[in-house]
Amino acid sequence: MKITTGALPIYRQIIDDFELKIASGRLEPGEKIDSIRSLALQFQVNPNTIQKALSELERDGYIYTDRTNGKFVSEDVTHIKQLKNNLMKNISTEFIVGVKKFGFDYDETIEYLKEAWEEKHDTNY
């Protein structure tokens, strides 16, 4: 993930990246998370920034710490599904607000989505 210097704090960008990976299944329930030092190198940030992001993820129940073995993705699939649903709701809301600003109505929006889905349905992200 590329960290940007924008409106979002760096630790929030890291949280968002982890949430996306957890919700999409790229990080599976029970999967071990890399060490803070390793993550700091991957994200090219200070280890304290990684620690802050991981602390928030743990507080929110998306990861947990096993004192002797490190940090892991939560095994609570219901909680992970709720995260996925929340992310979808946020994306949908942003999309709807955007298309309404351009003056598209419901039918035009649905038609565009159908066409775009068909064009992109085989693409892995």
TAKANOR-V561169 format. One line per field, one symbol per residue. ss: DSSP state (h for helix, s for strand, l for the rest). burial: I if it has 16 or more other C-alpha atoms within 10 Angstrom, else O. Layout:
ss->???
burial->???
//
This chain:
ss->lllllllllhhhhhhhhhhhhhhhlllllllslllhhhhhhhhlllhhhhhhhhhhhhhlllsssslllsssslllhhhhhhhhhhhhhhhhhhhhhhhhhllllhhhhhhhhhhhhhhhlllll
burial->OOOOOOOOOIIOIIIOOIIIOIIOOOIIIOOIIOOIOOIIOOIOIOIOIIIOIIIOIIOOOIIIIOOOOOIIIIIOOOOIOOIIOOIOOOOOOOOOOOOOOOOOOOOOOOOOOOOOOOOOOOOOO
//
